[in-house]
Amino acid sequence: MDFQVTFIPEDNFLYMQEYTTTLQRAGIEVLYAPYVTSVEQHLRDCGDRYDLAFLFRPAVVERHLKIIRKLCPKAKTLYHTVDLHFLRMSREAELQSDEAKQKAANEMKQRELAAIRSSDASIVHSTVEFELLHPELPDAKLHVFPLIMDVPGTNKTFSERRDIVFVGGYQHPPNVDAVQYFVSEIMPLLRTSLPGERFYVIGSNPPAEIQALATEDVIIAGFVEDLHPLLDKMRVSVAPLRYGAGIKGKVGSAMAVGLPVVATPLAAEGMSLTDGENILVADGAEAFADTIVKLYQMKFSGIDSARTAWSLQKILGGGGSLEDFGWNTC
C-alpha cells in the first residue's frame, strides 16, 4: 500500500534481537531505547509525518489516542479490537457464575464501545462480533478483517498420523481452562475408546496447574519453535474452549496444514465454517469425545488433507485450485 511503516512499542522499548531485526529486515522502522523511550516523545518529534495510526486493544486507545490526535494532525486512527474483551469476560463470568467478573465485563464493554466510537475506523476478525456490535454502534465504521495466514498444506496421509493436539498460549486464561477441561472430562472417555493415544499440549508459558496434568498420555510440550513438523504427525487437533471471543488462530493453523479440527461451537464461531464440511463441532464432553473417536477411526487419503487446506484458502478469499496449492490431484 506504499506506506512506510514504523512500529512503536506501547510501553516496552526493549531491543529484542530476534524480533526487532526480523521487523527491520521486512522494511519496518522499529523504535527502541535508549533512542526512544515513550510514544509521546517520538510523536512530539515526528508526529507530522504520520498518515495512519494503527492501535491494538482498548487500553492502547485509552492511553494514546488523545496524544495522537494532538501530535499527528494528518493521521486517521484505525483501532484493532483483536477480540471483544467484554464478550470473553462475560462468557467466563457466566461459566463461573461470578457476579464480580460480570460487573468487570460490563465495564469493559463500555470501554470498548468508547474506543470504537472515538476511532475513525475499527477492525474485528469475527463475523459474530460484527453482528453483535453493529446494532450498538450503527454509525461506526466497522470492518471484518479475515484471518491472514500462510496455507502450506501437507503431504502426510491421515493413516500416517496419530495422537491429539491442542495449541495455545497459556497466559490466555481460556486456553488454560480448555486444557484442564479436556484432561479432566474428555481424556477419561478417550482412554477407553482410544487406548494408548496421547494428548499433546503445545504452547508457551504453561503454568504450574497445566504442568501438573502431565502423565504418560498427556504430554505438556510447552513452546515449539516450528509447529508444522509437529502438526504433521498429529491425527486430530482440538479446540475445547468453553469461553473466549474473536476467531481462533489454533483452528486456522490446524486447517492450514490439512489437520482435521474438532471444536466447541464457541471455538468455531465467526469463521464461516460449516460443521461436517471443514470442521467438526461438538458440545459437551461425551459428544466431543465421540466426535474425536469417529474422526480418528475414519480412513482418508492424502488428498483429503489437501482439500481441508484448500477449503481454508477458499474461506479466506484466496480462491485458486488444488493445483495452485501445490498438490498433484491425478
C-alpha positions as CSV (number, residue, x, y, z in Angstrom):
1,M,0.0,0.0,0.0
2,D,3.1,2.2,-0.2
3,F,3.2,3.0,3.5
4,Q,6.5,3.5,5.3
5,V,5.7,1.6,8.5
6,T,7.0,2.4,12.0
7,F,6.5,0.1,14.9
8,I,6.1,1.9,18.2
9,P,6.1,-0.4,21.3
10,E,3.3,0.6,23.6
11,D,5.4,0.7,26.7
12,N,8.3,-1.8,26.5
13,F,11.0,-0.2,24.4
14,L,13.5,-3.1,24.8
15,Y,15.6,-4.0,21.9
16,M,14.8,-7.7,21.2
17,Q,17.4,-9.2,18.9
18,E,15.2,-11.7,17.1
19,Y,12.0,-9.7,16.8
20,T,13.5,-6.3,16.2
21,T,15.8,-7.4,13.4
22,T,13.1,-9.5,11.8
23,L,10.8,-6.5,11.5
24,Q,13.7,-4.3,10.3
25,R,14.5,-6.9,7.6
26,A,10.9,-6.6,6.4
27,G,11.5,-2.8,6.0
28,I,9.7,-1.7,9.2
29,E,11.3,1.0,11.3
30,V,11.4,-0.2,14.9
31,L,11.8,2.3,17.8
32,Y,13.7,1.2,21.0
33,A,15.6,2.6,23.9
34,P,17.8,4.5,24.5
35,Y,16.9,6.4,21.4
36,V,13.2,6.5,22.1
37,T,11.6,5.8,25.5
38,S,7.9,6.8,25.1
39,V,5.2,7.2,22.5
40,E,4.7,10.9,23.3
41,Q,8.4,11.6,23.0
42,H,8.5,10.2,19.5
43,L,5.3,11.8,18.3
44,R,6.5,15.2,19.5
45,D,9.5,14.8,17.3
46,C,7.9,13.0,14.3
47,G,4.1,13.2,14.6
48,D,3.7,15.3,11.5
49,R,4.9,12.6,9.2
50,Y,2.1,10.0,10.0
51,D,-1.0,9.5,7.9
52,L,-2.3,6.5,9.8
53,A,-2.1,5.3,13.4
54,F,-3.0,1.6,13.9
55,L,-3.8,0.9,17.5
56,F,-4.3,-2.6,19.0
57,R,-6.5,-3.3,22.0
58,P,-8.7,-0.9,24.0
59,A,-6.2,0.1,26.7
60,V,-3.8,1.4,24.0
61,V,-6.6,3.6,22.6
62,E,-7.3,4.9,26.0
63,R,-3.7,5.7,26.8
64,H,-2.6,7.2,23.5
65,L,-5.5,8.4,21.3
66,K,-5.6,11.9,22.7
67,I,-1.9,12.5,22.2
68,I,-2.1,11.0,18.7
69,R,-4.9,13.4,17.8
70,K,-2.8,16.3,19.2
71,L,0.6,15.5,17.7
72,C,-0.4,13.7,14.5
73,P,-2.8,16.2,12.9
74,K,-2.8,14.4,9.5
75,A,-3.3,10.9,10.9
76,K,-6.5,8.8,10.7
77,T,-6.9,6.3,13.5
78,L,-7.6,2.6,13.0
79,Y,-8.5,0.5,16.0
80,H,-7.9,-3.2,16.0
81,T,-10.0,-4.9,18.7
82,V,-8.1,-8.2,18.4
83,D,-11.2,-9.8,20.1
84,L,-14.0,-8.3,22.1
85,H,-12.6,-8.5,25.6
86,F,-16.0,-7.9,27.2
87,L,-17.5,-10.8,25.4
88,R,-14.8,-13.1,26.6
89,M,-15.0,-11.8,30.1
90,S,-18.8,-12.1,30.2
91,R,-18.7,-15.7,29.0
92,E,-16.2,-16.5,31.7
93,A,-18.4,-14.9,34.3
94,E,-21.4,-16.9,33.1
95,L,-19.4,-20.2,33.1
96,Q,-18.2,-19.5,36.7
97,S,-21.4,-17.8,37.9
98,D,-19.3,-14.9,39.1
99,E,-21.1,-11.6,39.6
100,A,-17.9,-9.6,40.2
101,K,-16.5,-10.8,36.9
102,Q,-19.8,-10.0,35.1
103,K,-19.6,-6.4,36.5
104,A,-16.0,-6.2,35.2
105,A,-17.2,-7.4,31.8
106,N,-19.9,-4.7,31.7
107,E,-17.4,-2.1,32.5
108,M,-15.0,-3.4,29.8
109,K,-17.9,-3.3,27.3
110,Q,-18.4,0.5,27.8
111,R,-14.6,1.0,27.4
112,E,-14.5,-1.0,24.2
113,L,-17.5,0.8,22.7
114,A,-16.0,4.1,23.6
115,A,-12.7,3.1,21.8
116,I,-14.7,2.2,18.7
117,R,-16.7,5.5,18.8
118,S,-13.5,7.6,19.2
119,S,-11.6,5.9,16.3
120,D,-12.0,6.7,12.6
121,A,-12.5,3.0,11.8
122,S,-12.3,-0.3,13.7
123,I,-11.5,-3.9,12.8
124,V,-13.0,-7.1,14.2
125,H,-12.0,-10.6,13.0
126,S,-15.2,-12.4,13.8
127,T,-18.5,-12.1,11.9
128,V,-20.3,-12.9,15.2
129,E,-18.6,-9.9,16.8
130,F,-19.5,-7.6,13.9
131,E,-23.2,-8.7,14.2
132,L,-23.0,-8.1,18.0
133,L,-21.5,-4.6,17.6
134,H,-23.4,-3.2,14.6
135,P,-26.8,-2.7,16.4
136,E,-25.0,-1.0,19.3
137,L,-22.9,1.2,17.0
138,P,-24.8,1.7,13.8
139,D,-22.8,4.7,12.7
140,A,-19.3,3.3,13.5
141,K,-17.1,2.3,10.6
142,L,-16.7,-1.4,11.5
143,H,-14.8,-3.8,9.2
144,V,-14.5,-7.6,9.4
145,F,-10.9,-8.4,8.7
146,P,-10.3,-12.1,7.8
147,L,-7.6,-14.2,9.3
148,I,-4.5,-13.9,7.2
149,M,-2.0,-16.8,7.2
150,D,0.1,-19.0,5.0
151,V,-1.6,-22.2,3.9
152,P,1.2,-24.7,3.3
153,G,-1.0,-27.9,3.3
154,T,0.6,-31.3,3.9
155,N,1.8,-34.4,2.2
156,K,1.2,-36.7,5.2
157,T,-1.8,-39.1,4.8
158,F,-4.3,-39.5,7.6
159,S,-3.2,-43.1,8.3
160,E,0.5,-42.0,8.9
161,R,-0.6,-39.8,11.8
162,R,-1.5,-40.4,15.5
163,D,-2.4,-38.5,18.7
164,I,-4.3,-35.4,19.5
165,V,-3.0,-31.8,19.8
166,F,-4.0,-28.5,21.4
167,V,-2.1,-25.3,20.6
168,G,-2.4,-22.1,22.7
169,G,-0.5,-19.6,24.8
170,Y,-1.2,-20.1,28.5
171,Q,-1.0,-16.5,29.5
172,H,-4.5,-16.5,28.0
173,P,-6.9,-18.0,30.6
174,P,-9.4,-19.6,28.1
175,N,-6.6,-21.9,26.9
176,V,-5.7,-22.9,30.5
177,D,-9.4,-23.7,31.1
178,A,-9.7,-25.6,27.8
179,V,-6.8,-27.9,28.6
180,Q,-8.0,-28.6,32.2
181,Y,-11.5,-29.4,30.8
182,F,-10.1,-31.7,28.2
183,V,-7.9,-33.6,30.5
184,S,-10.4,-33.9,33.3
185,E,-13.6,-34.5,31.3
186,I,-12.7,-35.8,27.8
187,M,-9.5,-37.8,28.2
188,P,-11.1,-40.3,30.6
189,L,-13.6,-41.1,27.9
190,L,-10.9,-41.3,25.2
191,R,-8.7,-43.7,27.3
192,T,-11.5,-46.2,27.0
193,S,-12.2,-45.7,23.3
194,L,-8.7,-44.9,22.0
195,P,-6.3,-46.6,24.5
196,G,-2.7,-45.5,24.1
197,E,-3.4,-42.4,22.2
198,R,-1.7,-39.3,23.6
199,F,-2.8,-35.6,24.1
200,Y,-0.1,-33.1,23.3
201,V,-0.4,-29.7,24.9
202,I,1.6,-27.2,22.9
203,G,2.3,-23.5,23.6
204,S,4.3,-21.0,25.6
205,N,4.2,-20.4,29.4
206,P,2.2,-23.4,30.7
207,P,1.5,-22.6,34.4
208,A,2.0,-25.0,37.3
209,E,-1.6,-26.2,37.1
210,I,-1.1,-27.2,33.5
211,Q,2.3,-28.8,34.1
212,A,0.7,-30.8,36.9
213,L,-1.6,-32.5,34.3
214,A,1.4,-34.4,32.7
215,T,1.0,-38.1,32.6
216,E,2.1,-40.9,30.2
217,D,-0.6,-39.9,27.7
218,V,-0.8,-36.2,28.4
219,I,2.4,-34.5,27.1
220,I,3.0,-30.9,28.2
221,A,5.4,-29.9,25.5
222,G,5.5,-26.2,26.0
223,F,6.8,-23.8,23.4
224,V,7.6,-25.3,20.0
225,E,9.7,-23.2,17.6
226,D,8.3,-24.7,14.4
227,L,4.8,-26.1,14.6
228,H,4.5,-27.5,11.1
229,P,6.5,-30.7,11.6
230,L,4.8,-31.5,14.9
231,L,1.3,-30.9,13.5
232,D,2.2,-33.1,10.5
233,K,2.4,-36.0,13.0
234,M,-0.9,-35.4,14.7
235,R,-4.2,-37.0,13.6
236,V,-6.7,-34.6,15.3
237,S,-6.5,-31.0,16.5
238,V,-8.9,-30.0,19.3
239,A,-10.3,-26.6,20.4
240,P,-12.4,-27.5,23.5
241,L,-12.8,-23.8,24.5
242,R,-15.6,-23.0,27.0
243,Y,-15.2,-19.3,26.9
244,G,-13.4,-16.7,24.7
245,A,-14.1,-14.3,21.9
246,G,-12.8,-13.4,18.4
247,I,-11.6,-16.1,16.0
248,K,-9.2,-18.8,16.9
249,G,-5.8,-18.9,15.4
250,K,-5.4,-22.5,16.6
251,V,-8.3,-23.6,14.3
252,G,-6.9,-21.8,11.3
253,S,-3.3,-23.0,11.9
254,A,-4.5,-26.6,12.0
255,M,-6.7,-26.3,8.9
256,A,-3.8,-24.6,7.1
257,V,-1.7,-27.8,7.3
258,G,-4.6,-30.1,6.5
259,L,-5.2,-31.2,10.1
260,P,-8.8,-32.0,11.0
261,V,-10.3,-30.0,13.8
262,V,-12.9,-30.9,16.5
263,A,-14.1,-27.7,18.2
264,T,-16.8,-26.4,20.5
265,P,-19.4,-24.1,19.0
266,L,-17.7,-21.2,20.6
267,A,-14.2,-22.1,19.2
268,A,-15.6,-22.4,15.7
269,E,-17.8,-19.2,15.7
270,G,-17.3,-16.2,13.4
271,M,-15.1,-18.0,10.8
272,S,-17.7,-19.0,8.2
273,L,-17.0,-22.7,8.9
274,T,-19.6,-25.4,8.3
275,D,-19.9,-28.4,10.7
276,G,-19.3,-31.6,8.9
277,E,-17.7,-29.9,5.9
278,N,-14.5,-28.2,7.0
279,I,-14.7,-28.6,10.8
280,L,-16.4,-30.9,13.3
281,V,-18.3,-29.1,16.1
282,A,-19.3,-30.8,19.3
283,D,-20.7,-29.5,22.6
284,G,-20.3,-31.3,25.9
285,A,-17.6,-33.8,27.0
286,E,-19.3,-37.0,25.7
287,A,-20.2,-35.5,22.3
288,F,-16.7,-34.1,22.0
289,A,-15.1,-37.5,22.8
290,D,-17.4,-39.3,20.4
291,T,-16.6,-37.0,17.6
292,I,-12.9,-37.4,18.1
293,V,-13.2,-41.2,18.1
294,K,-15.3,-41.2,14.9
295,L,-12.9,-38.9,13.1
296,Y,-9.9,-40.7,14.5
297,Q,-11.1,-44.0,13.1
298,M,-12.0,-42.8,9.6
299,K,-9.9,-43.7,6.6
300,F,-8.6,-40.8,4.5
301,S,-6.1,-40.4,1.7
302,G,-3.6,-37.6,1.5
303,I,-5.7,-35.6,-1.0
304,D,-8.3,-35.2,1.8
305,S,-5.8,-33.3,3.8
306,A,-5.1,-31.1,0.8
307,R,-8.9,-30.4,0.4
308,T,-9.0,-29.4,4.1
309,A,-6.3,-26.8,3.5
310,W,-7.9,-25.8,0.2
311,S,-11.2,-25.1,1.8
312,L,-9.5,-22.8,4.3
313,Q,-7.9,-20.9,1.4
314,K,-11.4,-20.5,-0.1
315,I,-12.8,-19.3,3.2
316,L,-10.1,-16.7,3.4
317,G,-11.0,-15.4,0.0
318,G,-7.9,-16.7,-1.8
319,G,-9.7,-18.7,-4.5
320,G,-7.4,-20.9,-6.5
321,S,-7.4,-24.7,-7.2
322,L,-5.7,-27.7,-5.6
323,E,-3.1,-27.5,-8.4
324,D,-2.5,-23.8,-7.5
325,F,-1.9,-25.1,-4.0
326,G,1.0,-27.3,-5.0
327,W,-1.0,-30.5,-5.0
328,N,-0.9,-33.2,-7.7
329,T,-4.5,-34.3,-7.9
330,C,-4.1,-37.0,-10.5
